[in-house]
Amino acid sequence: MKKMDIEELFARIREYPQEGYAVLLPLIETENGWSVLFEVRSPSISQGGEVCFPGGKIENGESAEEAAVRETCEELLVSPEQIDMLTPLPDRLSSPHKVYAFAAVLKEYSFTFSKEETEKVFAVPLETLLKEEPLVADTDRPYRFPEDFPFDLLPGGKDYPFRVRREPIYFYCNEEILIWGLTANILHTFLEIVRSPK
C-alpha cells in the first residue's frame, strides 16, 4: 500500500458524502423590509400543520447545500437562480439526525408553493422576530443503553459518570402560529447571528 499524501487525505474528507437532512431559512424582501419565510406543512404529510422551513433528505451524490436548494425549489416552486445562498448556519441544532441549515435570500418570490407538501406560506418581518423573546424550555437528553451495551469496557462499568446533555427547546408564537422544535432552533441560531456585534 502506497503512502497516503496529506492532500489526498484532505480530498477524501472533502468529497465524503454528506448524509442526513438539509434545511433552508429563506429571507425575502417585503414592504415591511426583510422578512423570514415559513411554511405550514400539509395535513397529508408527517407532522402536518406544523411550521417549518423548506428542506428534506440529502440524496446520494448531492451536497447538503444542493439538497437545501433542490428542496426549496420543489416546495416553493422557484428556480435555483432565485436563491442566493448567504451562509451555512452553525451546527447547534437538536435532532435525531444530522441537519445542515443554510440562510439564503429568495429573490422575486410570489408566495408560490407545492400543495402536495405545503398548506400555506407566510412571512414574518425580521424586525418583529428580533424583538420577540421566545419561551425556552430546558430538557435533559440522557443516554439510553441497549441491554448488550459493553459497560465492561468503561472505567467504573455501569457506574461511569455519564453527563446528561441539557438542551433548550425554543417556542416562538406569532399571530396564533406556533414555531417550535428544530425550526425554532434554526430560527433562534439565525437571530443570534443577526444580533451579534460585527
N, C-alpha and C positions, 0 to 999 in steps of 0.2 A: 504494500500500500504506500503510495507516494505521500510525502509530507504535505500537509494542507497549508496553503498560503492563507495568511490572515485576511486578505482581501476576498479570497474565495469564501472563507467562512462568513464574513460580513454579508456577502452577496446572497449566500444561502439563507441567512437570517432575514434579510430584507425581502427575499422572494418567498419566504414560507407563507403558505396560505393563511389568511385571517378567517377565523370561524366565529360564529355567534350571530349577533344582530347589529344592524346599523340604523340610526335614527337621525333625522334632520330637524333642527329648530329653524323654521323659516321666518325671516323678517321681511315685512312688506311696508312700502311707503303708502300712507293713507292721508286723508285730510286732517287727521289727528297726529300727524308725524309718524315716526317709525312705530310699527306695531308687530306683535308676535302672533303668528297664525297658528290656530289649533284646529284639530279635527274632533268630531264626535263619532265614535265607532258605530258602524251599522249594527242594529239589533240581531242581524243574521250571522254575525261572526263572534268569536270568543271575546269576552269582556265587552259585549255590546253596550252601548250607551255611555261608555267611559270616554273621557277626554284624553287625547294622545297627540303625538307628533307623527308625521309620516315616517314609516320605517318598516323593517322586516328582516328576514333571514338573509345572511350573506350567501350567495350562490357560489358553486365551485368556479374557480378561475377569476373571481372578481375581488377587488379590494373592498374594505369597509366603506370608503368614500364612494366608490362606484355603486355599491349596493344602496347607500343612502340616496344618491341621485336617482337611481332606477326606481326605487320605491316611491320617491316623491313624485316622479313623472307619472307613474301608474296611478297613484292615489289622488293626485291633484290635477291630472290631465294637462300637464305642462311639458315643455320640451327641455332638454338639458341646457340649451342656450339661455334659458330664463333663470338658471341657477348660478349665482356667483358665490362659490364657497368662501367663507371667511376664515374659519379655523376649526380644528378639532377641539372638542371640549375636554377638560381634564377627566381622567378616569376615576371619578369618585361616586360611582353610581351603584345603587343596590339592586341586584338582580340575580336570579339563579344562573343566568347565562352571561357570557361576556357581551357587553353592549358598547359599541362605539358611537359617540354622539358628535354631531357637527352643527355649527351655526352657519347659515347662508342667507344671502339676500335673494328673494324671489322677485324677479322683475316682471312688470306688465302682467300681473296676475289679476284675473277677473272672477275670482271666487268659484272656479270650476272644481268639480271633484267626481270621483267614481262612486256611483251609488251602490256598487257591489260591496265596498268596504267601508264607506263613509256615509253617515246620516246627514251631517251638515258640517260646515266650517265656520269659524268666527275668529275675529281679530281683537286683541286687547292692546291698547296703546302701551308702549314701553314705559312711558312716564307713570302710568297708572300702576303697572306691576312693580316698578321701583319704589313706589310709596307704600305698597302693601306689605304688611308683616304677616308671614304665614304662621299658621298654627304648627307647632313642632311637637311630635310625639317620639320620645326616645324608646327604642326597642332593643332587647338583647337578642343576639343571634348565637345561641350556644351550638356546640358541636353535637352531632348525632352520630353515634358509633354503631356499626353493624356488629352482630354477635361475634364474627370472626376477626374483629379488629386486632392487630398484633400488639396489644399492650405490653407484652413481654419484651419488646424491643425498646421500650421507653424507660428512661431513668425514673424509677418510682412506680412503673406499671400503671395500673388504674388510678393511682393517686397522683399522677403527673398533674402539675398545676396549669391546666389549660386556661387560657384567657378567654373570657366571654367578650365577643365583639359587640360593641354598642353602636347602634346606627340610628340616625334621625330619619323620621318619615315626615315629609312636609305636606301641608294641606293649604292650597290657595282656593278661596271661594270668591267667585266673581259673577255677579248677576245670576245667582242661583245655580251656577255651574261649578261643580267641584273638580279641581285639578289636584291629583294626589299621586302617590306611588312614584314609579320611575319617571313619569312625565314631569311631576313636580320637582323631583331631584335634579333632572336635567335643567329645568327652568331656573331652579334656585342657584345651581352652579353658574349658569349663564349670567344671572342678575348680579351675583357676587363679582364676576369679572367686570361687568359694566360699571359697578360701583367702585371698583378698586382704583386707587390713585395711579396715575401714569408712571 
